[in-house]
């Protein structure tokens, strides 16, 4: 089997893609296992390192313009003790903004409902406690990313000497922050 047939059948997953006017990749119509290179459109192979596919037609929102939210236009957002959040953009399925945590501050326990959350640490240090009894600790500094799965009860702290700042993007729906009394229950031994 030739490399482009293997790629079309998903056997070279994440290694090569076929550039074409047709949709290819995991969401494309698949060839039958008896298909041949002659069944494929004219293609050229390139290195692929991300989750992108070619799309033959632009989406119906193609003419929608990109926008800017100036840093001084952010609004106060869903409060959690020990943290100051500001919202930049919010839609039905996405929330983005910033969070500032003073040196030595520890937030209250909370979760983000059905939202998966990614934080990018801009400055300072951030520590997240999560998991059973809050025993799992993840610490990050400038340039690091943190992930908080939907529904994961956690609290944030700043173990550094200065205010920490992170950029937040949440994908999901519903209330973006739910404050709770404590960590997820510890496993019973």
C-alpha positions as CSV (number, residue, x, y, z in Angstrom):
1,X,0.0,0.0,0.0
2,X,1.4,3.4,-0.9
3,X,1.9,6.1,1.7
4,X,-1.0,8.3,0.5
5,X,-3.3,5.3,0.6
6,X,-2.2,4.6,4.1
7,X,-2.8,8.3,5.1
8,X,-6.2,8.3,3.5
9,X,-7.1,5.1,5.5
10,X,-5.8,6.8,8.7
11,X,-2.8,4.4,9.1
12,X,-0.4,7.3,9.3
13,X,-2.5,9.2,11.8
14,X,-0.9,12.5,12.8
15,X,2.1,12.2,10.5
16,X,1.1,13.2,7.0
17,X,-1.9,14.8,5.5
18,X,-3.2,15.1,2.0
19,X,-3.8,18.6,0.7
20,X,-6.7,18.7,-1.6
21,X,-9.9,20.4,-2.4
22,X,-11.8,17.7,-0.5
23,X,-12.1,17.3,3.2
24,X,-9.5,14.8,4.6
25,X,-8.6,13.6,8.0
26,X,-10.7,12.0,10.8
27,X,-13.9,13.7,9.7
28,X,-13.7,12.9,6.0
29,X,-15.6,10.2,4.3
30,X,-13.3,7.2,4.4
31,X,-12.2,5.0,1.5
32,X,-13.1,1.4,1.7
33,X,-10.2,-0.9,2.6
34,X,-10.2,-2.0,-1.0
35,X,-9.8,1.5,-2.3
36,X,-6.7,2.4,-4.4
37,X,-4.7,5.6,-5.0
38,X,-6.8,6.0,-8.2
39,X,-9.8,6.6,-5.9
40,X,-8.1,9.5,-4.3
41,X,-8.3,13.1,-5.6
42,X,-5.1,14.7,-6.9
43,X,-3.1,15.4,-3.8
44,X,0.2,16.6,-2.5
45,X,1.6,15.3,0.8
46,X,2.8,17.7,3.6
47,X,3.9,17.4,7.2
48,X,0.9,17.8,9.6
49,X,1.4,18.7,13.3
50,X,-2.1,19.9,14.4
51,X,-5.8,19.1,14.4
52,X,-6.6,20.9,11.1
53,X,-8.3,19.6,8.0
54,X,-8.8,21.2,4.6
55,X,-12.3,22.6,4.0
56,X,-13.5,23.0,0.4
57,X,-16.0,25.7,1.1
58,X,-15.8,28.5,3.7
59,X,-18.3,28.3,6.6
60,X,-21.4,30.4,6.5
61,X,-19.8,32.8,9.0
62,X,-16.8,33.4,6.8
63,X,-17.6,37.1,6.3
64,X,-17.9,37.7,10.1
65,X,-15.1,40.2,11.1
66,X,-12.5,39.5,13.8
67,X,-12.7,41.9,16.7
68,X,-10.4,43.3,19.4
69,X,-11.2,43.7,23.1
70,X,-8.7,46.3,24.5
71,X,-7.1,45.3,27.8
72,X,-8.7,48.2,29.6
73,X,-12.2,47.2,28.4
74,X,-12.4,44.0,30.4
75,X,-15.3,43.7,33.0
76,X,-15.3,42.2,36.5
77,X,-16.4,38.6,36.3
78,X,-17.5,35.7,38.4
79,X,-15.9,36.1,41.8
80,X,-14.1,33.5,43.9
81,X,-12.5,34.5,47.2
82,X,-8.8,35.3,46.7
83,X,-9.0,35.9,43.0
84,X,-9.9,38.8,40.7
85,X,-11.3,37.6,37.3
86,X,-12.1,39.9,34.4
87,X,-14.1,38.8,31.3
88,X,-13.0,39.8,27.8
89,X,-15.4,37.7,25.7
90,X,-18.3,35.4,26.5
91,X,-20.6,33.5,24.2
92,X,-23.0,30.6,24.7
93,X,-20.0,28.1,24.5
94,X,-16.9,30.1,25.3
95,X,-15.6,32.4,28.1
96,X,-12.3,34.2,28.0
97,X,-10.6,36.6,30.3
98,X,-7.9,37.0,32.9
99,X,-7.4,36.1,36.6
100,X,-5.1,38.0,39.0
101,X,-4.1,36.3,42.3
102,X,-2.2,38.3,45.0
103,X,1.0,36.8,46.4
104,X,0.2,34.3,49.1
105,X,-3.5,34.3,48.3
106,X,-5.5,31.0,48.3
107,X,-8.8,30.9,46.5
108,X,-11.9,29.2,47.7
109,X,-12.8,25.7,46.4
110,X,-14.7,25.9,43.1
111,X,-15.3,24.2,39.8
112,X,-16.3,25.5,36.3
113,X,-19.4,23.4,35.6
114,X,-19.5,22.0,32.1
115,X,-16.6,24.2,31.0
116,X,-13.2,22.8,30.1
117,X,-10.7,25.4,31.1
118,X,-7.2,26.3,29.9
119,X,-5.0,28.9,31.7
120,X,-1.9,30.5,30.2
121,X,0.3,31.9,33.0
122,X,1.5,35.3,31.9
123,X,3.4,36.3,35.1
124,X,3.9,35.0,38.6
125,X,3.3,31.5,39.9
126,X,0.0,29.5,40.0
127,X,-0.7,26.4,42.1
128,X,-3.8,24.3,41.6
129,X,-4.9,21.7,44.2
130,X,-7.5,19.2,42.9
131,X,-8.4,15.5,43.0
132,X,-9.5,13.5,46.0
133,X,-9.1,15.5,49.1
134,X,-7.3,18.2,47.0
135,X,-4.2,16.1,47.2
136,X,-3.1,16.5,43.5
137,X,-0.9,19.7,43.1
138,X,0.0,21.3,39.8
139,X,2.3,24.4,39.8
140,X,3.0,26.6,36.8
141,X,5.0,29.7,35.9
142,X,5.2,32.2,33.0
143,X,4.7,30.5,29.7
144,X,3.1,27.4,31.1
145,X,-0.4,26.1,30.4
146,X,-2.7,24.5,33.0
147,X,-5.9,22.5,32.2
148,X,-8.9,22.2,34.5
149,X,-11.3,19.5,33.3
150,X,-15.0,20.3,33.4
151,X,-16.5,19.8,36.8
152,X,-13.0,19.3,38.5
153,X,-13.2,20.8,42.0
154,X,-10.0,22.8,42.7
155,X,-8.6,25.8,44.3
156,X,-5.8,28.1,43.1
157,X,-3.1,29.8,45.1
158,X,-0.1,32.0,44.4
159,X,3.0,30.7,46.1
160,X,5.2,33.5,44.6
161,X,6.2,37.0,45.9
162,X,4.2,39.0,43.3
163,X,0.7,39.0,41.8
164,X,0.2,36.2,39.3
165,X,-1.8,36.8,36.1
166,X,-3.2,34.2,33.7
167,X,-5.3,34.3,30.6
168,X,-8.3,32.0,30.8
169,X,-10.3,30.3,28.0
170,X,-13.2,28.1,28.9
171,X,-15.2,26.0,26.5
172,X,-18.6,24.8,27.5
173,X,-22.0,26.1,28.5
174,X,-23.8,27.1,31.7
175,X,-22.5,28.9,34.7
176,X,-18.7,29.4,34.4
177,X,-17.8,29.3,38.1
178,X,-19.5,27.4,41.0
179,X,-18.1,28.0,44.5
180,X,-18.2,24.9,46.8
181,X,-17.3,24.2,50.5
182,X,-14.3,21.9,50.0
183,X,-12.4,19.6,47.7
184,X,-13.7,16.4,46.1
185,X,-14.0,13.7,48.7
186,X,-10.9,11.7,49.5
187,X,-10.8,8.1,48.5
188,X,-11.9,5.7,51.3
189,X,-9.2,3.3,52.2
